């Protein structure tokens, strides 16, 4: 029973049966994950997640009836501890922004590889965002072309920390990676958010993604 309790409890929300079946099969391949429910509509997703309080929800955004953005908002209001990963076929900037404002912690495209999705689920549970590089421009909301980190006045060390933060590392992981204390890592992250004018790690990660060139060989750039 203890082993079961450590598994990440996941709910799948998608109005296409085949996609839900595919995601269900994907979850079975990872021993640290457990499918606890499926929903084919936003309305069902809200009821299911309110009752089950899963760890992570894989949320389709474009569905008939209540869409995924509204479902995300309601789930986030009723169960703020539930992590919601928007899993969409669309890169539309307004949709991306709406999903994040509604409470989605991550935004991924459906062409993501199984291993990357598994990593994103684990990171989401730890409160760390994961984003498809294609949606980076939408993460820096209505800002002009973003200046470089140097123009923001970031020190060399802060730029190192920012890169690790955007890679999904926690403060403790950053401290180990750079061989600095946890408090120092936390202070660097706080300074970075202040200098970038970012409200949270999500926006800071979006800033880095907007600066980074695309890598055609990455599985997330296929299709």
PyMOL commands that set and color helices and strands:
alter all, ss='L'
color gray80, all
select helices_A, chain A and resi 2-5+17-28+42-52+68-78+93-102+114-125+133-139+156-166+171-178+182-196+201-211+219-221
alter helices_A, ss='H'
color red, helices_A
select strands_A, chain A and resi 8-13+33-39+56-59+83-88+106-109
alter strands_A, ss='S'
color yellow, strands_A
deselect
rebuild
show_as cartoon
